[in-house]
Amino acid sequence: MGEGEADLPPAAEKKGAEEEEDDFGYRLFPDRNKKPQSFLVRSLFTFHNKCQLMLRLTLETNPYARLLLEALKQSGCTVFNDRHFSCENCDGCVSGGFDAATSQIVLCQNNIRQQSHMNRVVTHELIHAFDHCRAHVDWFKNVKHLACSEIRAANLSGDCTLMNEIARFKFGLKGHHQTCVRDRAIRSILAVRKVSKETAEKAVDEVFDACFNDLEPFGRIPHSKADAKRAYRDFQNRDRYTANL
């Protein structure tokens, strides 16, 4: 499994050589290894229905998601709802994940209960999908690659907006956004990789400046929906000049 969007305390850290071989986070997404349920069974499952409805609303109306979908399409990686999103039951510590092996975004239907949460998770995972599309990311073996994408996802998805931080009872002044991005990137790595906290922190710190300042495809840090709408408008118009030459 690629990386997850973790909201609860991360899984326990690796404690020694006797630890079982890393499963790359798949333990957090148990439905990945199960036989798909029939459409009728899934249709009768309330969590699944609600997840699908919230997903559709996000993809159709959320400016963060709409920008990322267009950016992916322009990069040659068109996203299809039925193919690239899957509502599943997950472990209690994650809300979503990007499965690089299948290029599929997993949405944790048992953990996502509000539309605002769905908007944020979809955006977070679409940033991972965008990184997967545009770069040769080694999700499974190179923790620095994972750290870079987690930094970008925390920075650009709205994870660290003032309102979200207040809801977590976290307050800060100068530099708080960077602190939030760093902390959430570390938490996400620890949630899906059996590495020590020190290893996760070192990876994040080594790539932080470059990855924090990589604002593609937004061109700015979208601190609000208004920022995201402006970024979406700018993205739509960025090639207009050269197209008319």
N, C-alpha and C positions, 0 to 999 in steps of 0.2 A: 504494500500500500504506500502511497505517496505520503502526504502530510495531512494532518487534521486540524480543525479549528476547535481548540480546547477551551472550555469555559470553567470546568471544575478542576480541582488539583490534579496534576499529571500523574501518570503511572509511576510506580516506585522505580528508583534508579537501579542500574545494573550493579550488582553487589560482588561479582567475582567470576572466576573462570567457570564455575559450575553452573552459571546462568544458562538457560536453554538458548539455542541458536536464535538470533534475531529473526522475527517473523515479519519485519518491516511494517508493523502496525496493523496487520490484518486481524489480529486478535480483537481489535476494537470494533471491527465490522463483521460480525459473525455471519450475517446474511450473504456475504460475498461468496461463501463456500457452499451455500445451500442451493438445492434445486429451485428454480423460479416457481413461484406460486401461479396458479391460473388467474386469468383476468377477473373471473367471477369472485374468487376468494379475496383478491386484492381490492376489488371494488367494494366488498362488504366490510373491509377493515377501515374503521374511522380514521385512524392516524394516517393511513396511506392516502385516503381521499383528501383529507385536509392538506397534507403535504403537497399533493399534486396541484390543488387549487391555489395554494400560496405561491408555489413555484411559478405557475403560469402568470399570476399577477405580477410577480417580481420581474419576470422576463419581458413582460409587456409594458410595464410602467416605470420601473426603477431606473433612473439615469445612469447610475454606476454600472448596472448590468447591461443596459442597452449599449453603452459605450464599449464595454468589453466584448460583447457579442459582435459588434461591427468591426472592432479591431482584430478579433480572431478571424473573421471572415476575410478581411483584407490581407491577413497574413497567410491565407490558404487553409485555414482550419475552421470551416463552417461548423457551428454547433447546432445539433438537432435535439429537440426536447426528449423524444423517446429514446434516442440512442445514447446521449451523453449525460443524462441525469438519471439517478436511481434513488427513489425514496425507500429507505431500509431502516430496520431496527439496529441500533449501535450500542456500544458500551456507554455507560453513564458519563464518561469524561469527555466525550467529543460531540460536536454538533454536525460535523461534515468532514469530508476528506476527498482528495483527488487520487484516484487509482491510475497511476501512470501506465500500468501494464495494459489497461483497456481504454485509456483516455476518457475515463468516466468520472463524473462528480457524484459522490454519495452524499445524500442529505438524510440526516438522522431524524426520521419521522417521529420517534419517541422522545426526542429532546428539543425539537423546534416546535414551539407552540404559538408564537406570535409572528405577525407579518414582518415587523421590523427586524426580528431575529433572522427570519428567512432571507430578507434583503441582504443583511450583512454576511450571512454564511455563503450565499450564492456568489456575492461579489468577491469574498475572500477566495473561494475555490476557483472562480473564473480567472483570477489573477494567476493562480498556479497553472491553470490550463493555458493561459496566454504565455507564460514563461516556458511551459513545455513545448508550445508551438514554435516559438521564435528562437529558442536556444537549445543546445545539446546538454540538457540537464541530467546529471546522474543522481537521480532521487535516492537510489538505494545504497550507494557505496560512498558518495562524497557528501559528508555532512555540511561542508561549506556551501555547496550548491543548494541544499535544503534550507540552510540558514538564510541564504540570500533571498530565496523566494518567500520565506516566512516573514522576513523583514519587510519586503515589498507589500505583501498581503496585509500585514498589520498597519503599515503606513498609509496605504491607498484605499483600503476597503471601508473605512469608517470605524474600525475596531476601537480606535483611540480618540474618538471625538470627545469633547468635553462632557456631553450628556451621558455617554456610555461610561466614562470614568467616574462621574458623580454617582451613577447607578451602582457602581462597584465600591462606592465609598472611598474612592481614591482621589486625592486632591493634590495639586502641585502648582508651582509657579513657573518660572523660567526653565525651559528644557523638559517640561513634563511630557510633552508629546513624544520626544525621543526616548525618554525613560519607559513610557508605556509600550512603544514599539519594540524596544529591546526585550522587555520582560515578557511580552506576549510571544515573541519569536522563540525565546528560550522555552517557554511553557509548551508551545506547540511541538518543538523538537522532542522534548522529554515525553510528551504524550504518545508519540508514535515510534520512538527509537530507544533502544535499550543502551543508552550511553549515560555517562555520569553528568551531573550538573556542570561540573568544571569543563567537560568536553563541549557541551552545548554552549556555555558562556564564551569559551575561547573561539569557537567557530563564528558565533554571532559578532563578537568584537572584531575579529579579523576582517570581516567583509562589511561591517556596518556602514561605514561612510559611503562606499561606492554604491551599495544596494539601497540605502536610504535616499540617496540622491538620484537614483534611477526612477523617474516618474512616468515612464511609458506604461500605457498609452494615454494617461491623463494629462501629462504636461504640467501638472500642479498637484499639490496635496489637497484632495477634496475633503475639506473639513465638515461639509454639510451637503445636503441635496442641491442647494443653490450653486455651490461650487462645482458639484458633479454635472449639473445642467450646463454650466458655462463651459466646463471641460468637454462635454459631449458636443456642444455647438462648435467649439474650436476644432475638435477632431474632425467633424464633418466638413469643415471649411479649410482644413490645413493644406489640401492639395488643389484648391480652387485656382490659385494663381498660376501654378505650373500647367494646369489642365487647359488654360486659356492661351498659353504661349504658342 
